[in-house]
Amino acid sequence: MNNIIPIFVKEESKAIEAIKAINKTDAYLALVIDKKEKLLGTITDGDIRRGLLKGYTSESNVRKFMNSDFKFIPEKDLNKININEVFDAGLKQIPILDKKGRVIKMLNKGDRISVQKNPINTAVIMAGGKGTRLRPHTNNCPKPMLKINGKPMLEIILIKCINSGISNFYISVNYLKDQIIDYFKDGSKWGVKISYLREDNPLGTAGALGLIPREFKDHLLVLNGDIITELDLHSLVKFHNKYSSSITVAAKNEVNSIPYGVIYTSGFDLVKIVEKPVQRILVSAGVYIIDPEIIKLIDHNEFVDMPNLINIAKKNNFKVVTFPIYEYWEDVGRPEILKK
């Protein structure tokens, strides 16, 4: 049983403890138990993200995220069931419970899971912006080439993608583009292929996608060149495919505290006043999965920002979904964040 102790979470715990458990082992699962160690429910990465979309936070109780209608195998029935049929249902781990509902073992699909090729092999990194918010740091250096712990942030992003199985890259360039091209060249130093989308004029946060060859037929991972995150890209891809989406937008919960009493009115009448309310909103995290048909919505050398492209896709009845992230994320676009 020692091998499953790390994924146990007590029912009074906060969701952050479930997140730690999910990331602690290769089970990708947290088991919620009561004081008598009876299994109350399971929590997956997907359960966490769905809970975040509902407005819960990492400080919310695990029960808010828990799936209480979970599959399990009674210990007494272990020799009576068809294991292949259980795992064919799409599960990777199934708890085996004793007669008191306690977990005695996790039945793992293990070696029966074939290693799948990453369904997305190409990433586009947007690195053409002037980085005006970071001046004077960017007076003579493109923002993505600013160094974090001695390494250009664009290289940090590139290596993260490589570690997720991506080997083909497009980098959009405009401002001080030669510094980027001279540093990364064709990508052979990292064992990958890098091509450049050269913007003669700034094309916005999505316009460079219109420079990709029209015959391109694969899904694209699109990232802003100033985003540092520990987002699990495999989970993002899996989510995109699960919901058959044309665009998947990674989103981060942002908390804004208003330092005043906020007044709600009906005409001249004051309905209520709320002292220093806290607003929780979802903001775009600058990471997207985009299907190739979306690229065709952009004309060659057309200025398009990503929100405009997403709205155009929606108007054309393409499916757009939101992928909430809880992992570390920073937009390195302000001096205080760069210093941090």
C-alpha positions as CSV (number, residue, x, y, z in Angstrom):
1,M,0.0,0.0,0.0
2,N,3.0,2.3,0.5
3,N,3.1,3.0,-3.3
4,I,-0.3,4.6,-3.2
5,I,0.1,6.7,0.0
6,P,1.3,9.7,-1.9
7,I,-2.0,10.0,-3.8
8,F,-4.2,9.9,-0.8
9,V,-5.9,13.2,0.1
10,K,-8.0,13.8,3.3
11,E,-11.5,15.0,2.7
12,E,-10.9,18.2,4.7
13,S,-8.0,19.1,2.4
14,K,-7.8,22.0,0.0
15,A,-7.6,21.4,-3.7
16,I,-3.9,22.4,-3.8
17,E,-3.2,19.2,-1.9
18,A,-4.9,17.1,-4.6
19,I,-2.9,19.0,-7.3
20,K,0.3,18.1,-5.5
21,A,-0.8,14.4,-5.3
22,I,-1.8,14.3,-9.0
23,N,1.7,15.6,-9.9
24,K,3.6,13.5,-7.4
25,T,3.4,10.1,-9.1
26,D,2.7,8.7,-12.6
27,A,-0.9,7.8,-11.5
28,Y,-2.2,11.3,-12.4
29,L,-4.9,10.7,-9.8
30,A,-5.7,11.8,-6.3
31,L,-7.8,9.6,-3.9
32,V,-10.0,11.4,-1.4
33,I,-10.4,9.4,1.8
34,D,-12.3,9.9,5.1
35,K,-10.9,9.5,8.7
36,K,-11.4,5.7,8.4
37,E,-9.5,5.7,5.1
38,K,-12.7,4.8,3.2
39,L,-12.4,6.0,-0.5
40,L,-14.9,8.8,-1.0
41,G,-13.9,9.9,-4.5
42,T,-11.2,10.4,-7.1
43,I,-9.8,13.6,-8.6
44,T,-8.0,13.8,-12.0
45,D,-6.3,16.7,-13.7
46,G,-9.5,17.2,-15.7
47,D,-11.6,17.3,-12.6
48,I,-9.4,20.1,-11.3
49,R,-9.6,22.2,-14.5
50,R,-13.4,21.7,-14.7
51,G,-13.7,22.9,-11.1
52,L,-11.6,26.0,-11.8
53,L,-14.0,26.9,-14.7
54,K,-16.9,26.7,-12.2
55,G,-15.2,29.3,-10.0
56,Y,-13.5,27.2,-7.4
57,T,-9.9,27.8,-6.5
58,S,-6.9,25.9,-5.3
59,E,-8.0,26.9,-1.8
60,S,-11.4,25.3,-2.2
61,N,-12.2,22.0,-0.5
62,V,-11.3,18.8,-2.5
63,R,-15.0,17.8,-2.4
64,K,-15.8,20.6,-4.8
65,F,-13.6,18.8,-7.4
66,M,-14.2,15.1,-6.4
67,N,-15.8,12.5,-8.6
68,S,-17.9,10.4,-6.2
69,D,-19.2,8.1,-9.0
70,F,-15.8,6.5,-9.6
71,K,-15.1,3.0,-10.9
72,F,-13.5,0.5,-8.6
73,I,-13.1,-3.3,-8.2
74,P,-14.2,-5.1,-5.0
75,E,-11.3,-7.2,-3.7
76,K,-13.6,-10.3,-3.7
77,D,-14.4,-9.8,-7.4
78,L,-10.9,-9.4,-8.6
79,N,-10.7,-12.9,-10.1
80,K,-14.1,-12.7,-11.6
81,I,-13.8,-9.7,-13.9
82,N,-12.4,-9.2,-17.4
83,I,-9.5,-6.8,-16.8
84,N,-9.2,-6.0,-20.5
85,E,-12.8,-4.8,-20.6
86,V,-12.3,-2.6,-17.6
87,F,-9.3,-0.9,-19.1
88,D,-10.8,-0.6,-22.6
89,A,-13.2,1.8,-21.0
90,G,-10.4,4.3,-21.2
91,L,-9.2,4.1,-17.6
92,K,-5.5,3.9,-16.7
93,Q,-5.8,3.1,-12.9
94,I,-8.5,1.5,-11.0
95,P,-8.7,1.2,-7.2
96,I,-9.2,-2.2,-5.6
97,L,-11.3,-1.8,-2.4
98,D,-11.7,-4.1,0.6
99,K,-15.1,-4.8,2.1
100,K,-14.9,-1.5,4.1
101,G,-14.2,0.5,1.1
102,R,-10.5,1.1,1.7
103,V,-8.0,1.1,-1.1
104,I,-5.7,-1.9,-0.8
105,K,-4.1,-1.5,-4.2
106,M,-4.2,0.4,-7.5
107,L,-4.6,-1.8,-10.6
108,N,-2.5,0.0,-13.2
109,K,-2.8,-0.4,-16.9
110,G,1.0,-0.1,-16.8
111,D,2.9,-1.6,-19.6
112,R,-0.3,-2.2,-21.6
113,I,-0.4,1.5,-22.4
114,S,1.4,2.0,-25.7
115,V,3.5,5.1,-26.0
116,Q,1.7,7.4,-28.4
117,K,3.3,9.9,-30.6
118,N,2.5,13.4,-29.7
119,P,-0.4,14.4,-31.9
120,I,1.0,17.9,-32.2
121,N,4.5,18.2,-33.6
122,T,4.6,21.8,-34.6
123,A,4.7,25.0,-32.5
124,V,4.5,28.6,-33.4
125,I,6.2,31.1,-31.0
126,M,5.2,34.7,-31.5
127,A,8.4,36.7,-31.0
128,G,7.9,39.8,-33.2
129,G,6.7,42.4,-30.7
130,K,8.7,45.5,-29.6
131,G,8.3,45.0,-25.9
132,T,7.6,48.6,-25.2
133,R,6.5,47.9,-21.6
134,L,10.0,46.6,-20.9
135,R,12.0,49.6,-22.2
136,P,14.8,50.5,-21.8
137,H,15.6,46.7,-21.5
138,T,14.3,46.2,-25.1
139,N,15.9,49.3,-26.7
140,N,18.6,47.1,-28.2
141,C,17.2,43.6,-27.5
142,P,14.0,41.9,-28.6
143,K,11.9,41.0,-25.6
144,P,12.0,37.2,-26.2
145,M,15.8,37.4,-26.1
146,L,15.9,39.0,-22.6
147,K,17.6,36.6,-20.3
148,I,16.2,34.8,-17.3
149,N,18.9,33.2,-15.1
150,G,21.4,33.7,-18.0
151,K,19.2,32.1,-20.7
152,P,17.0,33.9,-23.3
153,M,13.3,33.3,-22.4
154,L,12.7,32.3,-26.0
155,E,15.2,29.4,-25.5
156,I,13.4,28.4,-22.2
157,I,10.1,28.2,-24.2
158,L,11.8,26.3,-27.0
159,I,13.3,23.7,-24.6
160,K,9.9,23.2,-22.8
161,C,8.3,22.4,-26.2
162,I,11.1,20.1,-27.2
163,N,10.7,18.2,-23.9
164,S,7.0,17.8,-24.8
165,G,7.9,16.0,-28.0
166,I,7.7,18.9,-30.5
167,S,10.4,19.0,-33.1
168,N,9.2,21.5,-35.8
169,F,9.0,25.2,-35.0
170,Y,8.0,28.5,-36.6
171,I,9.1,31.7,-34.9
172,S,7.5,34.9,-35.9
173,V,10.1,37.8,-36.1
174,N,10.0,41.5,-36.8
175,Y,11.6,43.8,-34.2
176,L,15.4,43.3,-34.1
177,K,14.8,39.9,-35.8
178,D,18.4,39.3,-36.8
179,Q,19.3,38.7,-33.1
180,I,16.8,35.9,-32.9
181,I,17.7,34.4,-36.3
182,D,21.4,34.5,-35.6
183,Y,21.0,32.9,-32.2
184,F,18.7,30.0,-33.1
185,K,19.5,29.6,-36.8
186,D,17.9,26.4,-38.2
187,G,17.5,24.8,-34.8
188,S,20.0,22.0,-35.4
189,K,21.8,22.9,-32.2
190,W,18.7,21.7,-30.3
191,G,18.0,18.8,-32.7
192,V,14.9,20.5,-34.1
193,K,13.8,22.3,-37.3
194,I,13.2,26.1,-37.0
195,S,11.7,28.2,-39.7
196,Y,10.9,31.9,-39.5
197,L,7.8,33.9,-40.2
198,R,9.2,37.3,-41.2
199,E,6.8,40.1,-40.6
200,D,7.6,43.1,-42.9
201,N,5.2,45.1,-40.8
202,P,3.8,44.2,-37.3
203,L,0.9,41.7,-37.9
204,G,-0.5,41.5,-34.4
205,T,-0.6,38.6,-32.0
206,A,-2.1,36.2,-34.6
207,G,-1.4,37.7,-38.1
208,A,1.9,35.8,-38.5
209,L,-0.1,32.6,-38.7
210,G,-1.2,33.8,-42.2
211,L,2.4,33.4,-43.3
212,I,2.4,29.6,-42.7
213,P,2.2,27.7,-46.0
214,R,-1.5,27.0,-47.0
215,E,-0.8,23.3,-47.5
216,F,0.0,22.9,-43.8
217,K,-2.4,20.3,-42.4
218,D,-1.4,19.7,-38.8
219,H,-2.6,21.1,-35.5
220,L,-0.5,23.9,-34.1
221,L,0.7,24.8,-30.6
222,V,0.8,28.6,-30.5
223,L,2.7,30.4,-27.7
224,N,3.5,34.0,-27.0
225,G,7.2,34.6,-26.8
226,D,7.1,36.2,-23.3
227,I,5.1,33.5,-21.4
228,I,7.0,31.4,-18.9
229,T,4.9,28.5,-17.6
230,E,5.0,25.0,-16.2
231,L,1.7,24.2,-18.0
232,D,1.5,20.5,-19.0
233,L,1.4,20.7,-22.8
234,H,0.4,17.0,-23.0
235,S,-2.8,17.7,-21.0
236,L,-3.6,20.7,-23.2
237,V,-3.3,18.6,-26.4
238,K,-5.3,15.8,-24.8
239,F,-8.1,18.3,-23.8
240,H,-8.1,19.8,-27.3
241,N,-8.6,16.4,-28.9
242,K,-11.2,15.2,-26.4
243,Y,-13.5,18.1,-27.1
244,S,-12.9,18.1,-30.9
245,S,-12.1,21.7,-30.7
246,S,-10.8,24.0,-33.5
247,I,-9.2,26.4,-31.1
248,T,-8.3,25.7,-27.5
249,V,-7.5,28.7,-25.3
250,A,-5.4,28.2,-22.2
251,A,-6.8,30.5,-19.5
252,K,-5.6,31.6,-16.1
253,N,-7.7,32.7,-13.1
254,E,-6.9,36.3,-12.3
255,V,-8.0,37.8,-8.9
256,N,-8.6,41.5,-8.8
257,S,-9.3,43.3,-5.5
258,I,-11.2,46.5,-5.8
259,P,-10.1,48.9,-2.9
260,Y,-13.4,50.7,-2.7
261,G,-17.0,50.1,-1.9
262,V,-18.7,49.1,-5.1
263,I,-22.2,50.4,-5.7
264,Y,-24.9,48.5,-7.6
265,T,-27.9,50.7,-8.8
266,S,-31.2,50.5,-10.5
267,G,-31.7,53.9,-12.0
268,F,-30.9,56.3,-9.2
269,D,-31.8,53.8,-6.5
270,L,-28.9,52.1,-4.7
271,V,-29.6,48.4,-4.7
272,K,-26.6,47.4,-2.6
273,I,-23.0,48.3,-1.8
274,V,-20.2,45.8,-1.4
275,E,-17.1,46.8,0.4
276,K,-13.8,45.9,-1.4
277,P,-15.1,43.0,-3.5
278,V,-12.8,40.5,-5.0
279,Q,-13.4,39.7,-8.7
280,R,-12.2,36.4,-10.2
281,I,-11.9,36.4,-14.0
282,L,-10.4,34.1,-16.6
283,V,-7.7,35.7,-18.8
284,S,-6.0,34.3,-21.8
285,A,-2.7,32.7,-20.9
286,G,-1.1,33.2,-24.3
287,V,-1.0,29.5,-25.2
288,Y,-3.3,28.0,-27.8
289,I,-4.0,24.9,-29.8
290,I,-5.2,25.8,-33.3
291,D,-6.4,23.6,-36.1
292,P,-5.1,24.2,-39.7
293,E,-8.5,25.4,-41.0
294,I,-8.3,28.4,-38.7
295,I,-5.2,29.6,-40.5
296,K,-7.2,29.9,-43.7
297,L,-9.3,32.7,-42.0
298,I,-6.2,34.9,-42.1
299,D,-5.1,36.7,-45.3
300,H,-1.4,36.8,-46.1
301,N,0.2,39.8,-44.3
302,E,-3.1,40.7,-42.6
303,F,-2.9,42.4,-39.2
304,V,-4.9,40.2,-36.7
305,D,-4.8,40.0,-33.0
306,M,-5.6,36.6,-31.4
307,P,-8.9,37.8,-29.8
308,N,-10.1,39.0,-33.3
309,L,-9.1,35.6,-34.8
310,I,-11.0,33.7,-32.1
311,N,-14.1,35.9,-32.6
312,I,-13.9,35.4,-36.3
313,A,-13.7,31.6,-35.8
314,K,-16.7,31.7,-33.5
315,K,-18.7,33.7,-36.1
316,N,-17.8,31.0,-38.7
317,N,-19.2,28.3,-36.3
318,F,-15.8,26.8,-35.3
319,K,-15.7,25.2,-31.9
320,V,-13.6,27.2,-29.4
321,V,-13.0,25.8,-25.8
322,T,-11.3,27.0,-22.7
323,F,-8.6,25.1,-20.9
324,P,-8.1,26.4,-17.4
325,I,-4.6,26.2,-16.0
326,Y,-3.4,26.0,-12.4
327,E,0.3,25.6,-13.1
328,Y,2.9,28.3,-12.6
329,W,2.5,31.0,-15.2
330,E,4.0,34.5,-15.7
331,D,3.6,37.1,-18.4
332,V,7.1,38.5,-18.6
333,G,6.0,41.8,-20.1
334,R,6.5,44.1,-17.1
335,P,9.8,45.2,-15.5
336,E,8.7,43.9,-12.1
337,I,7.9,40.4,-13.5
338,L,11.1,40.3,-15.4
339,K,13.0,41.0,-12.2
340,K,11.0,38.4,-10.3
